[in-house]
């Protein structure tokens, strides 16, 4: 009997033990997603029936205590007959499922921990996790995340989406280019939300002592991706088409998510500085699946609100910035602030140097929450500049601008190493 479960309640662990072993575990973290989770579960069921009808598949909904009836949607959806028109053949082994309320710090990471523990109990060979607010998921997504693990021996599978040019601005401006420059791998959606991974990697994740940190909240995706990279697991990407989910205006309140994602990246830099310091450039990561032409939904953004937040936040934090930003970085940021908003331009090189200043300062900063909070106004300033640069571009041309930024991150890495030394970050 597996006693090493902390996020998975005892009664749910006992239920899983009664099932024996599973070939594939599908996990769906949720919190108040009653409107969309039924569609996700239905897509997973059909994916099982079409692609893995002879495999034992178990679905776990790891819920954060929803009050809108999310959990009450899951099991009835699992138990309904699948429409005959959706099937090639009836599964030899019916999908089993469970909706659990995870234990631990509220957040996506704790939900994932319960899913990992379930995978370990079941000795699952392959796992996949899907966001519960997905509107664009298809049955093929199950195969796209599971097949590279079961059939190709990959340890970790990241999604590769077509997204609206203003969807995922934290990914586009920080998570993707910084992770790429640090570890030398081009993984386009390191915080994409939908992943595949091996049972071996699950066990490695559960060995880590991170579950009382921001990893237990929004930091889980970037932590999973970085851990797979630095520990040498084979990584690939799968083309998932357009991602349509409950998107938000990048100018909306994003404090906790921003701080937890960026804080996790910065924390991992210190833990893995022996891995990234000598890395130069980057190499591509294989992409599975047919890359069709797809168009994501339009996304409205409020650039004026972001400009206002940049101006107000810069003015409020100006004395604080002066205490740790390099002289050249601080003076150039001040110049951007003084520009008329209608013509403001936030140079990409300046943005990269700003991130590198913050990354180094984070390692020695006693008030990390304040530091990360003070980065948010500058992020709004850069995103506004990106919006203005790309407003006449389609999503493909805007993607070229993101790639330009990535190359600047890589080319400017010696500046990071300089800041790392000057701010006393050496271990």
C-alpha positions, 0 to 999 in steps of 0.5 A: 500500500502506498502511504506517501500521499499528502494531497490525495485524501485517504479514501480516494487513495483507497479507491484507486488502490482498489482499481489495481494498475492503469496504463494511462492517467488523465488529470483535470485540475479545477475550481469553479469550472462547471460550465466547461469541465463537462466538455473536457471530460467528454473529449477525454472519453472519446479520445480514450475510445478512439486511440486507446480502447485496449488500455486501462485509463483512469481520469482524476478530477482534482478540485479545489473545493468548487461551489458551482457544481463542478464536481457534480458534472464530472462523474455523470459525464463519465457514465453517459454512453458515448454517441456511436457516431463518435466511436471507431470501436467500443473500448475494451476497458471502460474508463474509470474516474474519480473527483477528489478535493485535494489537500494542501495549499489552495492552487493548481500545484496542489491539484497537480500533486494529487494527480501525481500521487494518483499516478504513482498509486496506479503505477501509470505508464503515461499521464496527461493533464488538461485545463478545465476551462478548455473550449478547443480541446478535441479527442486528438489531444489525448493521443497528442500528449500520451503517444510520445510517452508511450510510443516514443519514450519521451519523458515530458510533452509540452503543448504547442498552440496557435494563440492570439498575439495578445493571449499569453503575454507573460509567456511571450515576454518572460517565461518562454524567452527567459527559459529558452535563454537560460536552459537552451531549449525552445519550448514555446509554451512552458506554462501552457497548462496541458502536458504529458509526462511519464510515470518516472517523471511523476515520481521525480516530481513527488520527491521534490520538497516544493509543495509549501512554496509558490509551486503549489499555486501558479508556479507549477507549470514552469516548475514542471517544464524546468525540472524536466529540462535540467534533469535530462528527461527527453522533451518534445512538443505536440501541436494542439491547434488553437487554444480557446479558453477563458482568456483575460485582458493582459491589463487585468489584475494578474498580481498573484499569478504573475508573482508566482510564475516569475518568482518560481522562474527566478527561484529555479535560477538560483537552484540551477545556476550550475546548469544554465551559466555555460549555456549559449544559444538554444536548440529547437525542440521536436514538434509532433502532430500536423500543424494546420492553419487555425485561427484563435479567437480575437482578444480585446485589450485595454492599452490605455489602462496598461499605460496608466498602470505603468505610469502610476507604478513607475512613479510609485516605485521610482525610489525603490528602482534606483536602489538596485537597477543598474544606472543605465537601466534605470536612466533608460526606464526613466526616459521611457516614463517621460515619453508621451504615452502616444509615442512611447516605445519600450526597447526590447533590449531594455526590457531584457536588461530589466528582467535580468536586473530583477532576476539577479536582485531577487536572489538577495532581496529580503522582500521578494513580494515587493520586488515582484510587485514592482516589476508588474508596472514595467511589464505593463509598459513593455506589453503596451509597446508590444501591442503598438508594434504589432497592432497591424500584424497578424498572429504569425507576424507578431510571432516573429516579434516574439522570436526577435525578443528571444534572440535578444534574451540569448544575445544579452545573456552575458549581461545577466552573468555580469548582474549575477556577479555584481549583485552577489548571487554566486553560490 
